[in-house]
Each structure stands twice: as C-alpha cells, then as structure tokens.
Amino acid sequence: MQLPENAEELRVWPLPTALAGIGILGLFTLERTTVVAAALLLEQGIDWFWTLLLFPLVMGVVLAVPLAGRYWLGMFWAAVLCYLLSLLIRWAALLGILGDVYLLLLACSLMFLCQSLLLLLKRCSLWFDDGNRFGNGPPV
C-alpha cells in the first residue's frame, strides 16, 4: 500500500477525530459566549448574543474562502490557543479588568473554529474528488 505524502496528517487527525475536536471546542466556546451574553444582557440591558456569535462566524467564512484546505489544522490550533487564553483572562474579566480582551479572545476562537471547519470540509472535498476515497491518498 502506497502512503500519501501527507499520511502523517491522516494518522494524527483522521476525519472523525478532527470533526470531534472542532465540535467539542465549538461547544465549549459557545457555552462561554452564552454566559457572557447573558451577563451583558443583565448588566447593560442589550442583547449581545447575536453580535458575539454572528460577527465571528461571518468573518470566519469570509476569511476561509480564499485559503487552501491544508491550513485547517493551523486554524484549529489558533482557536485552541485563543480559547485557553480566554480561560486565563476570565479571572481578570470577573474582577472588572480586561473584559474587552476576554470578549475578543472568545470571538477569535469562534472565528478560527469556523475557518477550521470550512477548511477541513474544503480539504475533504478535495480528498473525495474523482471517486478517490483515499485509495491513492489525498492530493497535495
């Protein structure tokens, strides 16, 4: 059996694992976003949920369109980094400082997750073109 040139990517991040990773991090980020939106609704009386949700998702779609599918993993790790930084800054945001940075990191995490999912789907559509079904390996 001939291994494709990027077989390492398939061994480390097979499609079900990649989708599960994106989904789990997406659920965690959405949970944080709903908590922040509810707190802003109580504090300011303005419903920020759609702003905190739609703007990063639309930006993720717009920025993912011109990119090649092979960059999906980098976008996923950028989302993980933004989410972990938002967890660290959350404590400062609870004290009333760095609240804007916390919202920015959550928005960036959502944007990078959206980009990662779209680029992964773009990558998979290249893999499955022409009835390939990974027989000859994904194209480079």
Protein Blocks (a to p, Z undefined) as FASTA:
>chain_A
ZZdfklmmmmmmgfklmmmmmmmmmmmmmmmmmmmmmmmmmmnopafklmmmmmmmmmmm
mmmmmpcfklmmmmmmmmmmmmmmmmmmmmmmmnopaklmmmmmmmmmmmmmmmmmmmmm
mmmmmmmgghlnomnopaZZ
